[in-house]
Amino acid sequence: MSRQKQAEEVMMSSLTQTVEREEGEEVKGDASHFNLKNALWHGGSAYDAWFSCASNQVAQVLLTLPYSFSQLGMLSGIIFQVFYGLLGSYTAYLISILYVEYRSRKEKENVSFKNHVIQWFEVLEGLLGPYWKAIGLAFNCTFLLFGSVIQLIACASNIYYINDHLDKRTWTYIFGACCATTVFIPSFHNYRIWSFLGLGMTTYTAWYLTIAALVHGRVENVTHSSPNKLVLYFTGATNILYTFGGHAVTVEIMHAMWKPQKFKYIYFYATLYVFTLTLPSAISVYWAFGDRLLDHSNAFSLLPRTGWRDAGVILMLIHQFITFGFACTPLYFVWEKVIGMHDTKSICLRALARLPVVIPIWFLAIIFPFFGPINSAVGALLVSFTVYIIPASAHMLTFRSATARQNAAEKLPFFIPNWTAMYVVNALVVVWVLVVGFGFGGWASMTNFIKQVDTFGLFAKCYQCPPKLTNHTLHH
């Protein structure tokens, strides 16, 4: 066992040295600014990765989970959260294994990754060939695109509960301009302070929702009728599948680490913390408001306006700006590589080159402002493949030969006894998510999404706004 461990350490040492050398070169610059710059700007530790993963998992979806519980019912809501949380942690583990495998193979070939951020589609290409690169690129980029769109919709939906003088569409224009400033953040190394603040903000909001719902108590004649419709049931389930699917940026977060091989279980630890935020808030808000949530996909809309609620709204707005950056940064990298600007040193030049990425996101947020239903649609059609099916399939194919299994950079995890068991678990993940997530979930979420389009229309000016407020806005 010690010999095996020694071999793994030797194999990974060049990787670690390369990353540490690159980090050292980045931060040497001006010695007088080193400490502050290093503390706030250059994050690459396991703790930074944990904050990034936890912060990226719970953003606006925190506000839609009570809505999902109203579709699923209390028991199913809790079970699906725990199940998809663990499943998501497992596939994040698979992605980390594939990244380390790819990186160690390239290191043996003396490939340098200086000024180059490895991305998921490159891992797939290096291990499985160009067809897998195309599949990974298509699903990942589309998922990140709509993930960014969702953040803009959420910003407009939230600010409306503080200031309803402008309609939600106008707020989307404003926040689109604000979020465009993320083009100036070079890479995930530079999210240290943001991910730390982001997690603090969602922690406050989650506990505000929990306490406010309990203090408010049950509304008069509250009913908890779900689950009673298959369409709603699977829509709610796919929203939870989406919740624990922040893997589209896993490789970029790993690459930003000084020692990427330490990532293996970080996503799992992040998920455990996320459970302390999502479960109490969803349970208590659903307990208090029951079926009324079916028509209120944003939990803020049902809670009385107080200073505490306004603080929660403002903190979520800031966090959604951060999450927009998280989702958009991999898209910026892809675009930079396409136009040949990825190794450019100038931050301003890169920022200018990145701007075209923000325009379609802005436009899509204005066309489909359906807070809640769009999460489920993205979960079923994109997250199911990007986060669950592709990593499990890629892992099986990468290690299908006895030689690949024998020379694997990372050995089997302690909870899987042998390669046969690993293949069985991966196959079950693929089948379950294909049938339940993509199949039933896709049917249900698209049915619900089309219903929203039919009810509110595309370019809806003020989605799910109370009638009186809408009239007031229109008259002015």
Protein Blocks (a to p, Z undefined) as FASTA:
>chain_A
ZZmmmmmmmmmmmmmmmmmmmmmmmmnmpmklmmmmmmmmmgcbfklmmmmmmmmmpmmk
mmmmmmmmmmnommlmmmmmmmmmmmmmmmmmmmmmmmmmmmmmmmmnopafehiacdfk
lmmmmmnojklmmmmmmmmmmmmmmmmmmmmmmmmmmmmmmmmmbcfklmmmmmmmmmmm
mmmpmblmlmmmmmmmmmmmmmmmmmmmmmmmmmnopaehiacfbcfbfklmmmmmmmmm
mmmmmklmmmmmmmmpmblmlmmmmmmmmmmmmmmmmmmmmmmmmmmnmmmlmmmmbfkl
mpccdfklmmmmmmmmmmmmmmmmmmmmmmmmmmmmmnopmmpmblklmmmmmmmmmmmm
mmmmmmmmcghjlmmmmmmmmmmmmmmmmmmmmmmmmmmpfklmmmpmbdcdfklmblkl
mmmmmmmmmmmmmmmmmmmmmmmmmmmmmmmmmmnoghifbghiafklmmmmmmZZ
